[in-house]
Amino acid sequence: MQAFLFKLQRKEIKSQTTKSSMRYILIFSVFLLSTTTIVAQDHVNLKGDYAAEGYDVVAYFQNDVQKGDKVFSATHAGVNYKFHSAENLETFQKNPAMYVPQYGGFCAYAVAKNGEKVSVNPKTYTITEGKLYLFYNSWGVNTLEKWNEEGSEVLQKMADAEWQRILKSQ
């Protein structure tokens, strides 16, 4: 009888240990996911809690600049996006990676030239080889013009390298 009680106590202790371990794993997983989202958002230009300052990233590919509506919104990789229409939202959801702005939606020129994350004017953009690039345009400085004048191909390579450095350093 004593052996039976001993086995029963061992099973109970093992069961409690398993439940406790599972609880810690669950808590750690939630922490890890939330940390990943925070890190992802740290590398995205979020003004008003939306990428591209709430502009419809699909509309850019239709040669249109449209402010999004939060009725048509989606989250991708922890980042919120707004869209002008249900159709654009649906298009984004089919292939979100295609529409995400390069360099986290920060000014492509500033990333290339200075390795810095600078805010943008969402109405100043270009699409090159199927990728969306946003630019600073204020106080008489239009970095899209500089991007084109100084050679977009060279600057793109510089920005790609600088962006990798930025991602690693933070």
SEKOLTOR-362651 format. One line per field, with one value per residue: residue in three letters; x, y, z of N, C-alpha, C, O in turn. Coordinates in Angstrom, 3 decimals, always signed. Example, Ala and Ser with C-alpha at 12.3 -4.5 7.8 and 13.67 -1.06 7.14 Angstrom:
% residues 2
r ALA; SER;
nu +13.190; +12.850;
nv -5.690; -2.250;
nw +7.800; +7.080;
cau +12.300; +13.670;
cav -4.500; -1.060;
caw +7.800; +7.140;
cu +13.200; +12.900;
cv -3.300; +0.030;
cw +7.800; +7.870;
ou +14.236; +13.409;
ov -3.319; +1.138;
ow +8.465; +8.039;
This chain:
% residues 170
r MET; GLN; ALA; PHE; LEU; PHE; LYS; LEU; GLN; ARG; LYS; GLU; ILE; LYS; SER; GLN; THR; THR; LYS; SER; SER; MET; ARG; TYR; ILE; LEU; ILE; PHE; SER; VAL; PHE; LEU; LEU; SER; THR; THR; THR; ILE; VAL; ALA; GLN; ASP; HIS; VAL; ASN; LEU; LYS; GLY; ASP; TYR; ALA; ALA; GLU; GLY; TYR; ASP; VAL; VAL; ALA; TYR; PHE; GLN; ASN; ASP; VAL; GLN; LYS; GLY; ASP; LYS; VAL; PHE; SER; ALA; THR; HIS; ALA; GLY; VAL; ASN; TYR; LYS; PHE; HIS; SER; ALA; GLU; ASN; LEU; GLU; THR; PHE; GLN; LYS; ASN; PRO; ALA; MET; TYR; VAL; PRO; GLN; TYR; GLY; GLY; PHE; CYS; ALA; TYR; ALA; VAL; ALA; LYS; ASN; GLY; GLU; LYS; VAL; SER; VAL; ASN; PRO; LYS; THR; TYR; THR; ILE; THR; GLU; GLY; LYS; LEU; TYR; LEU; PHE; TYR; ASN; SER; TRP; GLY; VAL; ASN; THR; LEU; GLU; LYS; TRP; ASN; GLU; GLU; GLY; SER; GLU; VAL; LEU; GLN; LYS; MET; ALA; ASP; ALA; GLU; TRP; GLN; ARG; ILE; LEU; LYS; SER; GLN;
nu +0.829; +1.963; +3.850; +2.172; +0.945; +3.214; +3.910; +1.654; +1.902; +4.257; +3.361; +1.506; +3.163; +4.788; +2.853; +2.088; +4.510; +4.795; +2.566; +3.325; +5.688; +4.651; +3.139; +5.175; +6.451; +4.414; +4.103; +6.663; +6.629; +4.613; +5.827; +8.099; +6.909; +5.644; +7.864; +9.197; +7.346; +7.499; +10.177; +10.045; +8.266; +9.828; +11.471; +9.940; +8.387; +6.079; +3.518; +0.935; +0.222; +0.148; +1.649; +3.323; +2.217; -0.490; -1.359; -2.569; -0.882; -1.131; -2.405; -0.377; +0.903; -0.882; -0.464; -1.445; -2.160; -3.500; -5.180; -5.617; -8.389; -9.498; -11.447; -10.887; -8.486; -5.411; -3.123; +0.243; +3.051; +3.121; +2.647; +0.500; -1.702; -3.510; -6.189; -7.595; -9.791; -11.939; -11.147; -8.434; -7.456; -7.939; -6.259; -3.749; -3.716; -3.398; -0.728; +1.183; +3.927; +4.795; +3.881; +4.834; +6.555; +9.954; +12.839; +11.527; +9.689; +10.881; +12.710; +14.196; +16.412; +17.739; +18.405; +20.219; +22.268; +22.970; +22.542; +20.367; +17.165; +14.635; +11.711; +8.967; +7.350; +4.415; +3.355; +5.385; +7.074; +8.446; +8.267; +10.247; +11.397; +9.285; +9.176; +8.363; +9.375; +9.761; +9.975; +11.507; +10.147; +10.154; +10.349; +11.633; +13.315; +13.507; +13.893; +13.452; +13.944; +16.704; +17.488; +16.932; +18.574; +21.164; +21.501; +19.640; +20.054; +22.628; +22.287; +20.262; +21.577; +23.390; +21.590; +20.380; +22.538; +23.077; +20.639; +20.632; +22.716; +21.559; +19.424; +20.833; +22.164; +20.333;
nv -1.187; +1.211; +1.563; +1.991; +4.457; +6.055; +5.985; +7.262; +9.818; +10.614; +10.751; +12.828; +14.964; +15.076; +15.755; +18.314; +19.626; +19.476; +21.012; +23.471; +23.937; +24.129; +26.436; +28.344; +28.152; +29.044; +31.707; +32.704; +32.406; +34.230; +36.586; +36.581; +36.793; +39.297; +40.932; +40.589; +41.820; +44.456; +45.053; +44.769; +46.867; +49.001; +49.421; +50.486; +53.176; +54.630; +56.653; +57.950; +55.414; +53.805; +52.333; +54.058; +56.483; +56.098; +56.011; +54.371; +51.619; +49.913; +51.444; +53.116; +51.493; +51.541; +53.854; +55.988; +58.141; +57.680; +58.388; +56.117; +54.315; +53.546; +51.646; +49.854; +48.053; +46.344; +44.060; +43.344; +41.462; +42.587; +45.244; +47.953; +48.701; +50.891; +51.130; +52.398; +51.203; +48.274; +46.479; +47.066; +46.397; +43.635; +42.912; +43.515; +41.671; +39.286; +39.266; +40.586; +41.280; +42.306; +44.910; +46.343; +49.179; +49.990; +49.942; +50.241; +52.208; +54.598; +57.537; +56.846; +58.043; +59.319; +57.095; +55.889; +57.884; +58.839; +56.850; +56.996; +57.048; +58.758; +60.754; +60.862; +62.385; +61.179; +61.512; +61.672; +59.616; +56.658; +53.893; +51.231; +48.550; +47.011; +47.712; +49.764; +53.003; +55.578; +59.145; +62.028; +65.276; +68.405; +71.823; +72.862; +70.856; +68.164; +64.932; +62.872; +63.974; +64.377; +61.728; +60.723; +62.418; +61.849; +59.240; +56.565; +53.767; +53.324; +54.605; +53.030; +50.594; +51.471; +52.223; +49.755; +48.380; +50.074; +49.874; +47.229; +47.416; +49.181; +47.600; +45.555; +46.928; +47.788;
nw +0.000; +0.783; -1.233; -3.412; -2.691; -2.713; -5.451; -6.462; -5.307; -6.576; -9.239; -8.994; -8.213; -10.479; -12.377; -11.448; -11.781; -14.549; -15.342; -14.254; -15.681; -18.259; -17.965; -17.569; -20.055; -21.738; -20.822; -21.403; -24.202; -24.967; -24.100; -25.780; -28.340; -28.103; -27.720; -30.143; -31.848; -30.900; -31.511; -34.295; -34.896; -34.115; -36.215; -38.153; -39.718; -38.003; -37.960; -36.240; -35.550; -37.806; -40.704; -43.377; -42.767; -42.630; -45.209; -48.157; -49.063; -51.223; -53.142; -54.076; -55.929; -57.918; -59.087; -57.593; -54.891; -51.900; -48.902; -46.292; -44.792; -41.563; -41.403; -43.343; -42.635; -41.811; -40.233; -40.485; -39.792; -37.251; -37.725; -38.457; -41.155; -43.310; -45.703; -48.752; -49.857; -49.792; -51.727; -52.119; -49.611; -49.639; -51.763; -50.627; -48.522; -49.870; -50.696; -48.751; -48.359; -50.771; -50.854; -48.712; -47.587; -48.460; -46.309; -43.901; -44.321; -43.902; -45.003; -48.004; -49.195; -47.037; -45.506; -47.240; -47.623; -45.048; -43.235; -41.536; -39.902; -41.145; -41.157; -43.544; -46.426; -47.277; -49.789; -51.517; -53.438; -55.010; -57.233; -57.821; -59.638; -58.653; -55.956; -53.180; -52.393; -50.093; -49.415; -47.880; -47.975; -47.581; -46.392; -48.646; -49.468; -51.420; -51.303; -53.083; -55.570; -55.294; -55.016; -57.576; -59.132; -58.190; -58.753; -58.637; -58.605; -57.510; -55.041; -53.988; -53.518; -51.601; -49.594; -49.045; -47.840; -45.645; -44.307; -43.459; -41.631; -39.782; -38.847; -37.564; -35.560; -33.710;
cau +0.000; +2.862; +4.445; +1.124; +0.837; +4.440; +3.769; +0.598; +2.484; +5.205; +2.575; +0.925; +4.261; +5.173; +1.780; +2.204; +5.725; +4.487; +1.680; +4.128; +6.587; +3.832; +2.779; +6.357; +6.653; +3.388; +4.451; +7.849; +6.232; +3.894; +6.854; +8.918; +6.126; +5.445; +9.162; +9.432; +6.489; +8.060; +11.386; +9.614; +7.696; +10.900; +12.105; +8.920; +7.955; +4.670; +2.950; -0.482; +0.107; +0.032; +2.743; +3.109; +1.388; -1.894; -1.689; -2.831; +0.339; -1.506; -2.746; +0.860; +1.191; -1.885; -0.097; -2.410; -1.830; -4.773; -5.181; -6.398; -9.510; -9.302; -12.449; -10.162; -7.139; -4.841; -1.849; +1.211; +4.312; +2.987; +2.524; -0.842; -1.824; -4.862; -6.423; -8.649; -10.965; -11.942; -10.389; -7.007; -7.188; -7.897; -5.032; -2.645; -3.752; -2.941; +0.735; +1.576; +5.350; +4.976; +3.449; +5.479; +7.584; +11.350; +13.517; +10.564; +8.898; +11.671; +13.226; +15.207; +17.610; +18.417; +19.001; +21.384; +23.328; +23.363; +22.255; +19.440; +15.729; +14.042; +10.306; +8.717; +6.096; +3.893; +2.982; +6.621; +7.427; +8.706; +8.252; +11.327; +11.485; +8.216; +9.358; +7.918; +10.331; +9.183; +10.995; +11.296; +9.921; +9.678; +11.277; +12.387; +14.207; +12.797; +14.930; +13.202; +14.690; +18.120; +17.598; +16.981; +19.735; +22.427; +21.547; +18.826; +20.612; +23.744; +21.733; +19.514; +22.561; +23.886; +20.504; +20.241; +23.634; +22.866; +19.463; +21.084; +23.499; +20.592; +18.691; +21.741; +22.646; +19.271;
cav +0.000; +2.339; +1.716; +2.559; +5.865; +6.713; +6.155; +8.241; +11.114; +10.946; +11.160; +14.125; +15.937; +15.169; +16.469; +19.714; +20.138; +19.625; +22.175; +24.641; +24.122; +24.587; +27.823; +29.155; +28.144; +29.913; +33.087; +33.049; +32.531; +35.497; +37.617; +36.551; +37.329; +40.734; +41.572; +40.575; +42.846; +45.752; +45.229; +44.980; +48.199; +49.972; +49.620; +50.919; +54.555; +54.586; +57.929; +57.679; +53.962; +53.113; +52.461; +55.008; +57.552; +55.784; +55.994; +53.054; +51.181; +49.272; +52.520; +53.592; +50.618; +51.882; +55.223; +56.821; +58.364; +57.758; +58.197; +54.940; +54.420; +52.465; +50.599; +48.887; +47.971; +45.006; +44.022; +42.409; +41.454; +43.475; +46.630; +48.258; +49.367; +51.302; +51.075; +53.267; +50.413; +46.844; +45.791; +47.219; +45.580; +42.245; +42.773; +43.494; +40.426; +38.189; +39.296; +41.802; +41.617; +43.057; +46.298; +46.977; +50.135; +49.652; +50.623; +50.508; +53.395; +55.808; +58.156; +56.007; +58.850; +59.508; +55.808; +55.679; +58.881; +59.100; +55.712; +57.489; +56.871; +60.091; +60.685; +61.079; +62.933; +59.991; +61.823; +61.682; +58.193; +56.040; +52.433; +50.751; +47.088; +46.453; +48.047; +51.102; +53.827; +56.844; +60.178; +63.294; +66.388; +69.514; +72.928; +73.054; +69.720; +67.001; +63.915; +62.050; +64.610; +64.066; +60.284; +60.568; +63.152; +61.235; +57.856; +55.707; +52.409; +53.385; +54.946; +51.871; +49.650; +52.067; +52.153; +48.344; +48.071; +50.855; +49.349; +46.027; +47.889; +49.734; +46.486; +44.813; +47.743; +48.132;
caw +0.000; +0.855; -2.565; -4.244; -2.318; -3.166; -6.896; -6.661; -4.978; -7.645; -10.403; -8.687; -8.261; -11.886; -13.046; -11.057; -12.411; -15.975; -15.469; -13.956; -16.828; -19.382; -17.667; -17.852; -21.504; -22.305; -20.472; -22.184; -25.613; -25.109; -23.978; -26.977; -29.445; -27.925; -27.930; -31.586; -32.427; -30.539; -32.312; -35.679; -34.991; -33.930; -37.518; -39.098; -39.529; -37.620; -37.547; -36.019; -35.373; -39.090; -41.662; -44.475; -42.203; -42.861; -46.637; -48.738; -49.757; -52.495; -54.082; -54.711; -57.075; -58.922; -59.433; -56.895; -53.484; -51.189; -47.458; -45.943; -43.858; -40.607; -41.648; -44.174; -42.081; -41.617; -39.531; -41.065; -39.042; -36.103; -38.183; -38.954; -42.446; -43.686; -47.147; -49.271; -50.245; -49.450; -52.772; -51.835; -48.422; -50.099; -52.563; -49.674; -47.752; -50.721; -50.790; -48.037; -48.507; -52.011; -50.706; -47.563; -48.022; -48.184; -45.200; -42.842; -44.637; -43.666; -46.216; -48.654; -49.425; -45.745; -45.141; -48.108; -47.463; -43.659; -42.363; -40.527; -40.097; -41.237; -41.556; -44.970; -46.916; -47.969; -51.169; -52.301; -53.516; -56.312; -57.255; -58.680; -59.648; -57.822; -54.545; -52.817; -51.669; -49.646; -49.303; -47.175; -48.882; -46.770; -46.241; -49.877; -49.728; -51.954; -51.425; -54.274; -56.650; -55.066; -55.293; -59.033; -59.664; -57.773; -59.243; -57.762; -58.480; -56.559; -53.732; -53.497; -52.965; -50.357; -48.611; -48.646; -46.910; -44.422; -43.614; -42.754; -40.485; -38.816; -38.246; -36.678; -34.440; -32.750;
cu +0.879; +3.502; +3.447; +0.986; +2.050; +4.370; +2.740; +1.121; +3.462; +4.473; +2.000; +1.989; +4.685; +4.137; +1.852; +3.421; +5.486; +3.591; +2.461; +5.073; +5.820; +3.453; +3.964; +6.640; +5.665; +3.727; +5.650; +7.500; +5.522; +4.890; +7.679; +8.175; +5.931; +6.746; +9.479; +8.604; +7.038; +9.304; +11.014; +9.075; +8.755; +11.573; +11.094; +8.488; +6.450; +4.229; +1.451; -0.767; -0.047; +1.282; +2.337; +2.164; -0.093; -2.322; -1.789; -1.623; +0.038; -1.796; -1.511; +1.150; +0.168; -1.672; -1.073; -1.948; -3.147; -4.567; -6.070; -7.499; -9.394; -10.378; -11.813; -8.722; -6.718; -3.544; -0.982; +2.515; +4.286; +2.806; +1.138; -0.784; -3.283; -4.964; -7.612; -9.935; -10.819; -11.120; -8.883; -6.592; -7.039; -6.623; -3.820; -2.578; -3.293; -1.418; +1.280; +3.026; +5.606; +4.741; +4.120; +6.565; +8.993; +11.860; +12.531; +9.690; +9.604; +12.219; +14.380; +16.513; +18.406; +19.063; +20.279; +22.541; +23.857; +23.161; +21.299; +17.997; +15.069; +12.606; +10.136; +7.493; +5.492; +3.429; +4.195; +7.188; +7.862; +8.583; +9.287; +11.426; +10.496; +8.350; +9.010; +8.971; +9.660; +10.308; +10.528; +11.103; +9.296; +10.756; +12.184; +13.358; +13.360; +13.836; +14.674; +13.944; +16.181; +18.408; +17.767; +18.222; +21.051; +22.548; +20.860; +19.422; +21.742; +23.207; +20.938; +20.460; +23.123; +22.833; +20.296; +21.295; +23.439; +21.688; +19.820; +21.887; +22.572; +19.870; +19.559; +22.109; +21.574; +18.513;
cv +1.259; +2.616; +2.369; +4.056; +6.660; +6.993; +7.249; +9.655; +11.555; +11.435; +12.559; +15.223; +16.164; +15.976; +17.958; +20.362; +20.388; +20.846; +23.463; +24.957; +24.670; +26.062; +28.742; +29.231; +29.078; +31.379; +33.546; +33.251; +33.851; +36.653; +37.724; +37.148; +38.829; +41.493; +41.649; +41.650; +44.226; +46.037; +45.507; +46.397; +49.283; +50.301; +50.003; +52.332; +54.549; +55.962; +57.714; +56.189; +53.171; +53.338; +53.448; +56.142; +57.348; +55.831; +54.563; +52.611; +50.465; +50.345; +53.081; +52.790; +50.796; +53.319; +56.241; +56.983; +58.613; +57.549; +56.986; +55.260; +53.264; +51.384; +49.472; +48.812; +46.521; +45.152; +42.960; +42.568; +42.464; +44.936; +46.826; +49.032; +49.739; +51.327; +51.950; +52.489; +48.965; +46.056; +45.885; +46.434; +44.123; +41.970; +42.667; +42.152; +39.216; +38.114; +40.540; +42.217; +42.464; +44.556; +47.042; +47.936; +49.679; +50.485; +51.064; +51.717; +54.695; +56.309; +57.335; +56.778; +59.025; +58.217; +55.601; +56.608; +59.004; +57.911; +56.079; +57.214; +58.255; +59.948; +61.114; +61.950; +61.796; +60.247; +61.839; +60.273; +57.823; +54.535; +52.005; +49.245; +46.462; +46.727; +49.515; +51.809; +55.160; +57.837; +61.368; +64.374; +67.525; +70.590; +73.097; +71.938; +68.527; +65.912; +62.935; +62.647; +64.302; +62.601; +60.057; +61.236; +62.421; +59.768; +56.875; +54.309; +52.353; +53.645; +53.778; +50.853; +50.160; +51.942; +50.717; +47.978; +48.800; +50.306; +48.069; +46.385; +48.406; +48.593; +45.720; +45.601; +48.030; +46.932;
cw +0.000; -0.513; -3.513; -3.969; -2.800; -4.663; -7.211; -6.382; -6.066; -8.884; -10.198; -8.769; -9.709; -12.663; -12.727; -11.713; -13.891; -16.187; -15.245; -15.121; -18.024; -19.195; -17.993; -19.350; -22.176; -22.043; -21.293; -23.655; -25.865; -25.039; -25.258; -28.167; -29.309; -28.137; -29.415; -32.268; -32.132; -31.365; -33.759; -35.845; -34.837; -35.264; -38.589; -38.725; -39.273; -37.130; -37.420; -35.944; -36.665; -39.941; -42.749; -44.055; -42.504; -44.319; -47.128; -49.568; -51.076; -53.547; -54.776; -55.983; -58.193; -59.405; -58.841; -55.446; -52.765; -49.705; -47.177; -44.950; -42.868; -40.684; -42.458; -43.678; -41.880; -40.839; -40.186; -40.306; -37.895; -36.452; -38.789; -40.262; -42.665; -45.214; -47.515; -49.559; -49.785; -50.470; -52.504; -50.602; -48.817; -50.915; -51.647; -48.945; -48.564; -50.791; -50.086; -48.255; -49.754; -51.811; -49.556; -48.055; -47.618; -47.007; -44.121; -43.092; -44.278; -44.993; -46.793; -48.854; -48.126; -45.259; -45.939; -47.762; -46.039; -42.727; -41.244; -40.920; -40.002; -41.730; -43.019; -45.196; -47.739; -49.403; -52.088; -52.303; -54.923; -56.148; -58.282; -58.521; -58.665; -56.337; -54.315; -51.955; -51.345; -49.346; -48.472; -48.220; -48.079; -46.724; -47.473; -50.221; -50.169; -52.206; -52.570; -55.463; -56.525; -55.389; -56.787; -59.634; -59.380; -58.188; -58.311; -57.579; -57.455; -55.152; -53.140; -52.872; -51.641; -49.249; -48.130; -47.602; -45.582; -43.621; -42.857; -41.514; -39.387; -38.090; -37.251; -35.428; -33.404; -32.278;
ou +0.584; +3.672; +3.826; +0.916; +1.919; +4.719; +2.941; +0.821; +3.494; +4.891; +2.006; +1.739; +4.915; +4.497; +1.696; +3.362; +5.928; +3.824; +2.273; +5.233; +6.294; +3.448; +3.787; +7.031; +6.032; +3.644; +5.651; +8.019; +5.791; +4.806; +7.926; +8.752; +6.041; +6.728; +9.977; +9.097; +7.048; +9.469; +11.601; +9.392; +8.594; +12.181; +11.357; +8.254; +5.650; +4.543; +0.783; -1.879; -0.345; +1.892; +1.151; +1.418; -0.852; -3.507; -1.166; -1.368; +0.896; -1.464; -1.583; +1.590; +0.339; -2.544; -1.467; -1.404; -3.818; -3.855; -7.147; -7.530; -9.212; -10.226; -12.147; -7.836; -7.543; -2.945; -1.415; +3.034; +5.290; +2.810; +0.655; +0.067; -4.187; -3.972; -8.504; -11.031; -9.730; -10.470; -8.155; -5.499; -6.108; -5.995; -2.953; -1.502; -2.843; -0.863; +1.784; +3.313; +6.546; +5.330; +3.980; +7.410; +9.186; +11.373; +12.686; +9.021; +9.005; +12.196; +15.411; +17.597; +19.629; +20.143; +21.302; +23.678; +25.047; +23.562; +21.395; +17.653; +14.963; +12.316; +11.054; +6.712; +6.016; +3.142; +4.056; +7.713; +7.671; +8.772; +9.211; +11.526; +10.822; +7.711; +9.316; +9.402; +9.064; +11.439; +9.337; +11.801; +8.078; +11.928; +13.361; +14.139; +12.600; +14.569; +15.595; +14.509; +16.845; +19.446; +18.634; +18.849; +21.941; +23.589; +21.437; +19.303; +21.798; +23.616; +20.947; +20.168; +23.309; +23.154; +20.062; +20.982; +23.617; +21.734; +19.355; +21.759; +22.770; +19.726; +19.071; +22.340; +21.897; +17.593;
ov +2.238; +3.772; +3.207; +4.848; +7.801; +8.085; +8.059; +10.585; +12.728; +12.406; +13.378; +16.290; +17.300; +16.790; +18.788; +21.512; +21.404; +21.630; +24.438; +26.119; +25.571; +26.835; +29.789; +30.285; +29.825; +32.203; +34.658; +34.169; +34.522; +37.594; +38.821; +37.928; +39.559; +42.596; +42.669; +42.326; +45.086; +47.148; +46.386; +47.063; +50.378; +51.362; +49.864; +52.634; +54.473; +56.366; +57.340; +55.752; +51.977; +54.406; +53.647; +56.684; +58.310; +55.707; +53.657; +53.156; +50.427; +50.167; +53.480; +53.347; +50.259; +53.922; +57.209; +56.050; +59.620; +56.632; +56.851; +56.334; +52.119; +50.318; +48.299; +49.447; +45.612; +46.227; +41.830; +43.678; +43.113; +45.787; +45.978; +49.901; +49.007; +51.517; +52.204; +53.048; +48.504; +45.073; +44.903; +45.870; +43.450; +40.922; +41.820; +41.578; +38.224; +37.024; +41.451; +43.412; +43.259; +45.377; +48.260; +47.543; +49.063; +51.586; +52.123; +52.203; +55.769; +55.591; +57.155; +56.216; +58.890; +58.242; +55.189; +56.155; +59.243; +57.955; +55.549; +57.154; +58.836; +59.132; +61.657; +62.212; +61.479; +59.306; +62.002; +59.798; +58.572; +53.988; +52.368; +48.731; +45.517; +46.054; +50.383; +51.286; +55.792; +57.444; +61.666; +64.397; +67.598; +70.317; +73.434; +72.062; +67.961; +65.959; +62.233; +61.914; +64.002; +62.276; +59.296; +60.685; +62.381; +59.142; +56.420; +53.730; +51.440; +52.993; +53.569; +50.309; +49.399; +51.598; +50.488; +47.339; +48.210; +50.276; +47.858; +45.741; +48.110; +48.620; +45.285; +45.022; +48.482; +47.061;
ow -0.686; -0.899; -4.331; -4.908; -3.241; -5.111; -8.117; -7.130; -6.437; -9.516; -11.117; -9.331; -10.123; -13.513; -13.623; -12.148; -14.429; -17.107; -15.972; -15.496; -18.715; -20.153; -18.615; -19.850; -23.083; -22.953; -21.821; -24.291; -26.861; -25.828; -25.758; -28.925; -30.294; -28.683; -29.892; -33.171; -33.012; -31.867; -34.390; -36.830; -35.376; -35.405; -39.783; -37.554; -40.205; -36.011; -38.384; -36.242; -36.621; -39.895; -43.007; -44.871; -42.618; -44.629; -46.574; -50.642; -51.958; -54.719; -55.938; -56.989; -59.287; -60.032; -59.490; -54.855; -52.992; -49.295; -47.757; -44.350; -43.281; -40.087; -42.289; -44.250; -41.793; -40.793; -40.411; -40.185; -37.602; -35.563; -39.540; -40.452; -42.261; -45.918; -46.705; -49.511; -49.441; -50.114; -52.647; -50.557; -48.373; -50.767; -51.864; -48.779; -47.991; -50.931; -50.743; -48.328; -49.777; -52.513; -49.448; -48.859; -46.570; -46.749; -43.512; -42.180; -44.339; -45.992; -46.145; -48.698; -48.132; -44.668; -45.390; -47.623; -45.834; -41.564; -40.137; -42.101; -38.922; -42.604; -43.634; -44.281; -48.807; -50.143; -53.300; -51.296; -55.881; -55.061; -59.456; -57.408; -57.946; -55.529; -55.132; -50.927; -52.217; -49.063; -48.376; -49.233; -47.918; -46.981; -47.343; -51.165; -49.383; -53.194; -52.988; -56.274; -57.517; -55.965; -57.215; -60.539; -60.229; -57.987; -57.324; -56.499; -56.632; -54.191; -51.927; -51.807; -50.692; -48.112; -46.943; -46.597; -44.517; -42.391; -41.737; -40.472; -38.208; -36.868; -36.208; -34.366; -32.306; -31.471;
